[in-house]
C-alpha cells in the first residue's frame, strides 16, 4: 500500500472537521422552526454553562425526550427559548431570546450570552414545546480589580461510567465553586476495569451516532447534571473522548480510518458541552486551547496535548499508543518532538510573557512532573505522558520561568491518582531552579494504578511531595492574592451511590514563592 503523506492527512482532516463544524454551527443559523408540543420531558440531559467572561458565558442544552433512543426527536428544527435571570426564582429576567435546535446537531443548543455584569451569579433555563428545564446557576468572570479577590476552582477528570457512581460530582456541586476545570476523559470509548456498577448501553463508538449515544448516556446521570448546574465549566479533552492513547492523526491500533473517527468524536464533544461555537476555526477544526481570565487575579492557560502531538516514541511492534521504555529508547529524547505542536508552544510562551495576572494556572491533561519507575535496568518511562516528551517539557518549564511570569501553578489529571509535586527547570534535578507547583487530580471514577507502583514512583522521585491512587474525587483550589490553597477531596467509595467526602490532604502555594508548602 502506498504510504499517505502528511499533507494528504492534513487535507483529509480539514475536510472531515469542516463537515463536522458546519453541523455544529447550524443550530444557530436562521431556519424555520417546527411547532412542537412535547408529551415527554425533553431536557433529560440537563443544562450547562461554560466559558465565562466578564460580560457573559455560554449556556447549553439538548432536546432529547428519549435520550437512549437517539434522542427521540423528529428530524425537524425546533424553537427553544432561553432566559437568564439575576435571581434564582427568575423574578428578574435580564436576558432572554430564542435559538433553533436543529436535527443536524441532534437538537443541541449553544447560546453565547453577553451584556451582563461582571463578577456575579446568574441563573438560566430553557423552554420548548410547553416544557421548561430546571434552572441552574452560573457566574460571570470578574473584571480586573473588581470582584477578583478570590477564585474557588474545582479540578476534575476521568469519569468512566461503568466503574462507579458519580458521587464525587454530587459533593463537588455542594462546594460553592466559581468555576470547574475539566481536563479530559469526559466519556470513555472503551469498557475496562473491574467491579462495574453499571454498563455502557452500546459497544465501542466509531461513528458520529455512536459517540452521540455515549455522551447521551453519560449526561443522563443526575449527579453529573448537578455538577454542571452549580457553576460554569471550562474544558480540554484527552484521549478517551476519541480512542485510548491516540496521538494526533494516529490511533492505538493504527486504524487507517482514524481521522474520520476522530472528526466524529470531536463533533460529538462540541455538540454536548457548553463550548463557544464562535471558536470553530476557518478550516473547520476546533482550537480548544485558550485563555480564561479571572480579573487580574488568575489567568488560566488551557492546553490541548492530543490534537497536535507527535506520535509516541518507541511503540510496541505494529501498534501505536504509549509504551513503558528505558534508556534504549533514544527517540524519546529527540529535541524536535512536541506534545503541544509548535504553534501552541509559541502561543503559550508568548501569553505567559504578556500575562499580568497574579497567578498563572496552566490547565492541561496529565502529570507534568517526571515520574520514572525504578527497575533493574534503570528508570522506566511511560511514553504517552510528559515523560515521553522530555525536551518539550523543558521548553514549557522554561516558558514558566520567564522573568515576570508570576506564580505559575500546573494542573492536570489523566493518571487516576492525586500527585502533588515541585517542578524544577530541569525535571528531576533538584539543584535546578524551582519553577512551579503542580497539582494532578485523581479521577472521578476511573480506577487507579496499584498502590505499590505509586509508592515506587514516589520513592524514586523526591520532587513528588504526595502520591496516592486508591481514592477517587477532585481537587478544590482556593486562590487569593496571598496564596493558593489546594484540598484533595476524596470519596470513600464510588461503588455505592451514597458515600461521604473527606479531605485527604491540604497544600499551599504562597505568593512569590514557587513550589509547594505542606
N, C-alpha and C positions, 0 to 999 in steps of 0.2 A: 504494500500500500504506500502510495506517495505521501511523505510527511506534509502536514499542514503548517504553513508559515505563520509566524506571529502576526503578520499583517492581516492574513486571512482570518485568523482567530478574532482579532480586534474588529474587523469589519463585520463578521457574523454576530459578535456580541453586541455591537452598536445597533444592528438591525433588530436583534431579539429584544433588547432592552427598550428600543424605541416603540415597538409594538406594545410592550407591557406598560410603558409610561403613558402612551396615548390612552389606554383604557383607564389608567389610574386617574388621569386628569378629566375624563369625560363626565363624571358626576357633577362637576362644577360648570360645565358648559350649558348654554341655553338649549332647552328642548321641551317639547310639550309633555307635561306630566299626565298621568292617567288617574282619574279619581278612584279612590280605593277606600273600602271600609273593612278593617281587619276583624276577623272572627277570633283570632288568636293573638296574644300579645306579641308585637313584632320586635321588642327590644330585649330579646333573650340573651344577647351577647354583652349587655351593659352599655355604658357610655364612658368616655375617657377624654382627657385633655393632655396637652403636651406643648413642648417648645415655647415656654413662656418668655415674653419680652416685657418691657416696661409699659407698653400700651396694649398688650393683648396676649393671645395664646391660640392654639388650635383646639377645636372640640371635634369629637368623632362619635359616630355610631354606625351600626349596620342593621338594616331591617332583615330579620330572619325569624319568622314565626315558627318555622320547623328547622332549627339550626343544623341538625344532624341528617337532614334530608336535602342537602343542597341549599338550604335557606327557606324553601317553601314559598318563594315569591314567583308571581307571573313575570315573564320576560318583558316588562314594560317599565318605563320611568315613573317614579312616584315622587310627589312633592313632600318635602319634610320641613316643618317649621322648627326654628330654634330660638331659644330665649336665654339671655344672660341677665342675672339679677344681682343687686347689691345685698340681698338678704336671702336667707335660707328658705323663707316662706314665699318668695317670688312676689312680694308686695310691691317692690320697686324694681321693675324690669328696666335695665339701662340700654340693652341692645336686643334687637330681635330681627329675624329675617327668614328667608326661605332658601332651601337648597334642593337639588334634584338627586335622588338616589337612583342610579342608573344600573340596569342589569349587566352591563359590560364590566362593572366593578362590584358585582354581587350585592348591589344596593347599599354600598358603603357610602358614608357622607363625611367629608372633611370640610370644616369651616374655619377660615382664618379670621378670628375676631380681633378688631383693633379699636382705637379711640377710647380706651379705658384708662383709669387712673393707675399709677404705679403703686407697687408695694401694698396691695390689698387683696383680701379674699373676695371671690365672686362665686356664684352658683349658676349652673346651666342645666338645661334639659331640652328634649326634643319631643315633637308632636307629629303624628302621622296617622291618617286614616281613622281618626277618632280615638286613638290611643296616645297616652303620654308616658314618657320614660320617667323613672325616678330622677330626682335632682342629684347633682354631685358638686363637690367643692373643687375649686381650682384657685390659682393665685397668679397675679402679675408679678414680674420681677421688679425690684426697686430701681430707681434711678440713682446715679452717683450722689452720695451724701444725703439721700432721702429714703429712709426705711431700710438701709442696708447695714444695720448694726450687727445683724446676725443672720445665719442661714442654718436651718436644720435639714440635713440631706440624708436620705436613705440610699444605700448601695445594695443592689440585688442582682442575681443572675441565676441561670441554670435550674430550670423548673421542669424536670422530666415528669410528665403527668402520671405515669404508671407507678412510679417509685414512692409516692407519698401524697398526702393531703396538703393543700396549700395553707396550712395553719400559720406558717410564718407570714404570709400576706395578711391574714386576719389581724395578727398582732401589729404588723407594720402600719396598717390602716388606723390604728389607735395611738400612734406615736406623735401625732401633731406635726408631721413633717411639712416643710415648704416645697420640697422637690424630691422626686425619686429618680435616681440614675440607674437604668437597667443596662447591664453591659454584656448581654449576649445569652444565647440559648433560651429564647422565649418559648420556642417549641423544640421538640426533638423529633427528628425524622425516623429514628430507629427505636426498636424495643430491645431493652437490655436491662441488666441488673437483676436483683432478687427480691423476694417478698413483695411482689406487686400488690397494691391495694385496689387498683382499678386497671383498665386496659384501653389502649387505643382502639377506636372503633373501626379503623381501616388499616391496611398494610402500609408499608413504607411509601411515602409520596414521591412521585416523579413529575407529574403534570400539574398544571395550574389548578385544576379542580381538586386534585389530591391535596395540595398544600392548603387550599381554602378550607377543605374539610378538617384538616388538622388544626388550623387556627380556630375554627368554629368550636371544635370540641374543647380546646383549652380554655377559650373565653367564656364557655358556659359555667365555669367554676365560680361559685358565689364569692369565695374569698379573694380570688384574683380580681373580680369585679369591685369588691370593697376597696382593694388597694388602689385600683385605678380611680375610684371615686373620691379618694381622700386628698389628692394633690396632683399637680401636673407632673408628667414624666418626660425624661429625655432618654434617647436610645442610641445604642450601637448594636450591631449584630456580631455573632461569632459563627462557628461552623454549623451547628445543628439546625439553624434556620434553613440550611440547604442540605449539607451532607457532611458527615464526620470528617474532620481533618482536611477539608478541601483547601486548596491554595491557589488563589487567582482563578486561572482557567482550567485547573486540573483537579479531578476528583480522586478519592482514595483508591477506587478500583479502576481508574484510568478509563472511565466511560467516554467513548467518542462523542456522545450526545450531551455531554455535561453542560455545555454553555446554554442550551435550551432549557435544561432542568434548572440551572441557576437563575436564568431570567424569570422563569415561572415562580420560583421561590421568592425572589426579590419582590416581584409584583404582589404576591400574596402578603408579604410582610408590610408593604406600603399600604395595601388596602385595609389592613386590620389594626393599624396602630396610629395614634394621633401625631403624625409627622406632617411637615408642611409640603403640600403639593407644589407650591411655588418654587421649591428647591430641586425639582426634576431638571436634569441638565439638558442642554440643547440636543445632544446626541441620543437622548432617551435614557441615559443612565441616571443613577441616583447617588449623589455625593452625600453620604450620611455623616461624614466627619464635618465638624463645625464648632463654633464657639457659642457659649451661652453666658451672658454677663449677669451677675447678681450685684447691680450697682458697681461701685469700685471695691467692694469687699472681696469678691471672688470672681475669677474668670475660669469657666470650665471648658477645657480644650478636649473635645470628644473625638476619638480616633477610630479609624477603620483599619484593622490589621489583617483582613481577609481578602478584600477585593483586589488589592494591588500588590500583594506579596509575591516574592519569588517562591518557586516550589521548594518544599522541604529538602534539606541536604540528605544524601545517603539513604534513600528509602529502601525498604525491603525489595527483593527481586520481584519484578513485574507488578509493583504496587506504587501508589502514591502515598501521601499522608506522612504522619510522624513515625519516628523510629528512635530507639534508645541506642546511642552511639558513644564511642570513646575517642581516643586520640587518633585512631586510624582514619576517622572522617575529616580529612583536611578541607573538604568542600565547605564545611560549616564555617570556616574562618575566612572565606573569600570576602575581601573588603567591599566588593560590589553588591553583595547580597542585601536585600531590603525586606522589611516586614510591612512598611507603610507605602512604598513607592517613592520615587524621587520628588514628585510634586507635593505629596503630603508631608514629607520630611521638611521641605523648604517652607511650606505653609506653617508648620508647627514652629520651626526655629524663628521665622520672621514674626509670627504672632506673639511668641514669648518675649522676643526682644522689644516689641512695641507695647506690651502689656503694662498698664499702670495699676493693676489690681493688687490688693493687699495679699491675696492668696491666689496661686495658680494651680488649679486642680486638673491633673491630666487623667481623663476618664477613658479607660481602654479595657481591653478584653481579659487579659491574663496576667500571670505573675511576672513582674519585671526583674526582680532580684534573681541573681544566679542561684541555681538550686541543683548543682551537680550531685549525683548519687555516688557514694563511695563504693568501690569494688576492688578486687584483687588486681585489676589491670588499670586502675586509676579512675578518675571521676567519669561517670556516665551522664549523658545529657539527652533530654527529650527534645527532639528537633522541631516539634510543632509550636513550641513556645519561644520566648525570647532567648533561651539558651541555644536555640537553633540558628539564631541570627545575632551573634555576639557583637560584631562590629557595628551593625545597625543600632544596637542598643547603646553602644558607646557614643555614637553620634547623637542619639536622643539625649543621653545624660549630659553631653557637652552643651546641648542647647539649653537644658535646665540650669546649667552652671554659668550661663552668660551673665556678665555684670548687669545688675538692675532687675533680674528676674527674682521677684520676691516670693519667698515661702512656697516653693514647689512641693506638692504632695501628689503621689501617683496612686490611683485607684484601679482595681482590677477584679477579675472573677475567674471563671473557667475551670479552675483546678479542684473545686469542690472541697476546699479547706480554707480555714482562716490562717492567713500569713500576715505578720507584721514585720517589716524589715527596714533597715537603713540602706540607702542606695548611695554607693560611692562612685566617684567619677570613673574609676577603673573597677568594674564589678569584681568582687571577690578579693580586692586588695584593700585591706583596712588602713593602709598607710596613705592611700589617695584621699583627696578631699571628700568630705561628706556632702552630698548634693541635696538629697530629698528623703522624706519618709514615704513608705509605701504601706497601704492597707489593701490586702487582697481578700475579698469576702468569700465566705463559704456559700454553698448552693442553697436555693430554696427547698429543693427536694432531692436532687441527684446525689447518688451515693458517693462516698469519698474513698480516697486511697487508704490502704491498710495503715493503721497507726504505727506499726514498726517501720514501714518505709518512710513515713513522715519524720519519725524520730531520727532515722539515719541521715536524712536530708538536713534537718536542723543541726544535728551534731557536727556535720561536715561544713556547715556554712554559718560562721559566727555572726554575720551581719543579719541573719534571720533571728529576730527577737522573740517571736512567738509562732508556733505552728501547731494546728490541731484539725483533725479531719473527721471526727466521729459525729459532729453535730451539724445540723442544718440551720439556716437563718439568714441574717442580713447584718450590715454594718450601719450604725447610726452615728452620723457625724454632726457635731455642733460647732459651727465656725463663727468666731468673733474676731475682733481686731487683735486681741492679745494672744489667742490660742485656737487651735483646733482640737477638739476632744472626740475620740472615737470609742464607741461602745460596741463590742462584738456581741450581738444579740442572737441567742440560740434557743431553739425549742427542744423540749425533752425528747420527743419523737415525732416523726412525720407519718408513722404507721397508724396513728389514731387521730380521729377528727378533732378531738379536744386535747390539747397539750399545752402546758404552761410555757412561758418565755422567761428567760433569765439573761443576765449579762455575764458572759464567760470571762471577759477581761476588759480593762479600760486602758487607753493610752492617750498621751497628749503630745502635740507638736506646738512648740512655743514660737511666737513671732520672732523672726530674725535668728532662729537657732535651728539649723537643718537637722533632720533626724528625729527619732522617736524618744520620748521620755515616758517611762512607765508611770 
